[in-house]
Amino acid sequence: MLEAKDVGVRYDTATVLDGASLRVEKGELVGLVGPNGAGKTTLLRAIAGLINWDREVLQGTRMEDVVLEGTIEFEGERIDRLPAYKIAQKGLQLCPQMGRPFVEMSVQDNLLAGAYLTRDKKEINQELEKVYQLFPRLKERHKQLAGTLSGGERQMLAVGRSLMRQPKFMLVDEPSSGLAPKVKDELFNRVQEIYKELGVTILLAEQDISFAFQLSKRNYVMSRGHVIAEGTAEELMKDDRIRETYLGM
């Protein structure tokens, strides 16, 4: 369903990704793990079309030399040259790290912003109710300004906003980052539900390998802009490179 081949990203003289490759089949939940600064977020942004957006925004600045190399295909179609909104129209949605809500808008308006490509009001209301069933806390706070939410609630809002477009595929970036254990457990259950009950294919980027490994059956490990290993949780924890990356052994 998704295949990235030899993806490289460079901002001016800084190489962030260097020949990263992965694939995700339809119906999979695949983990993308690695320490902070490994390149996980950059790879997700490249897949979602945001590196092309960076190139436009940074034009004329000191970092105007933004380079995206390699190929990215979604459902057999090359998408690495498409703008982000056209990629979103194809059913591929990015759920960003730390939620990044529109802080001066209400929770409900943030969710409705996720359905900006949908014109059918009945369909929008149906998806909104599905999100509220999945995250009752968001329904309780639907009139509250998003900027006043806790970190966990912001992450729930980000996931809910991504679901409003009825995605085929979700790129979920560091959902457990900075969350208390109880909130992390709740989010873990919701991601499982989205995958198993809603049937959404997921690529999950995580620094917390215990969180990722409990959810995913197959994983990629990133370090310093490279994909250095692939396998199940059991296989990877026997790999010396993984122990070095995560445990310093």
Secondary structure as the mmCIF struct_conf table of DSSP 4:
data_model
#
loop_
_struct_conf.conf_type_id
_struct_conf.id
_struct_conf.beg_label_comp_id
_struct_conf.beg_label_asym_id
_struct_conf.beg_label_seq_id
_struct_conf.end_label_comp_id
_struct_conf.end_label_asym_id
_struct_conf.end_label_seq_id
STRN STRN1 LEU A 2 TYR A 11
TURN_TY1_P TURN_TY1_P1 ASP A 12 THR A 13
STRN STRN2 ALA A 14 VAL A 24
TURN_TY1_P TURN_TY1_P2 LYS A 26 GLY A 27
STRN STRN3 LEU A 29 VAL A 33
TURN_TY1_P TURN_TY1_P3 ASN A 36 GLY A 37
BEND BEND1 ALA A 38 GLY A 39
HELX_RH_AL_P HELX_RH_AL_P1 LYS A 40 ALA A 48
TURN_TY1_P TURN_TY1_P4 GLY A 49 GLY A 49
HELX_RH_AL_P HELX_RH_AL_P2 LEU A 50 VAL A 57
TURN_TY1_P TURN_TY1_P5 LEU A 58 GLY A 60
BEND BEND2 THR A 61 THR A 61
TURN_TY1_P TURN_TY1_P6 ARG A 62 MET A 63
STRN STRN4 VAL A 66 PHE A 74
TURN_TY1_P TURN_TY1_P7 GLU A 75 GLY A 76
STRN STRN5 GLU A 77 ARG A 78
TURN_TY1_P TURN_TY1_P8 ASP A 80 ARG A 81
BEND BEND3 LEU A 82 LEU A 82
HELX_RH_AL_P HELX_RH_AL_P3 ALA A 84 GLN A 89
TURN_TY1_P TURN_TY1_P9 LYS A 90 GLY A 91
STRN STRN6 LEU A 92 CYS A 95
TURN_TY1_P TURN_TY1_P10 GLN A 97 MET A 98
TURN_TY1_P TURN_TY1_P11 VAL A 103 GLU A 104
BEND BEND4 MET A 105 MET A 105
STRN STRN7 SER A 106 SER A 106
HELX_RH_AL_P HELX_RH_AL_P4 VAL A 107 ALA A 113
TURN_TY1_P TURN_TY1_P12 GLY A 114 LEU A 117
HELX_RH_AL_P HELX_RH_AL_P5 LYS A 121 LEU A 134
HELX_RH_AL_P HELX_RH_AL_P6 PRO A 136 GLU A 140
TURN_TY1_P TURN_TY1_P13 ARG A 141 LYS A 143
BEND BEND5 GLN A 144 GLN A 144
STRN STRN8 LEU A 145 LEU A 145
HELX_RH_3T_P HELX_RH_3T_P1 ALA A 146 THR A 148
BEND BEND6 LEU A 149 LEU A 149
HELX_RH_AL_P HELX_RH_AL_P7 GLY A 151 LEU A 163
TURN_TY1_P TURN_TY1_P14 MET A 164 ARG A 165
BEND BEND7 LYS A 168 LYS A 168
STRN STRN9 PHE A 169 ASP A 173
TURN_TY1_P TURN_TY1_P15 PRO A 175 GLY A 178
HELX_RH_AL_P HELX_RH_AL_P8 PRO A 181 LYS A 196
TURN_TY1_P TURN_TY1_P16 GLU A 197 GLU A 197
BEND BEND8 LEU A 198 LEU A 198
STRN STRN10 THR A 201 GLU A 206
BEND BEND9 GLN A 207 GLN A 207
HELX_RH_AL_P HELX_RH_AL_P9 ILE A 209 LEU A 215
BEND BEND10 LYS A 217 LYS A 217
STRN STRN11 ARG A 218 SER A 223
TURN_TY1_P TURN_TY1_P17 ARG A 224 GLY A 225
STRN STRN12 HIS A 226 GLY A 231
HELX_RH_AL_P HELX_RH_AL_P10 ALA A 233 MET A 237
TURN_TY1_P TURN_TY1_P18 LYS A 238 LYS A 238
HELX_RH_AL_P HELX_RH_AL_P11 ASP A 240 LEU A 247
#
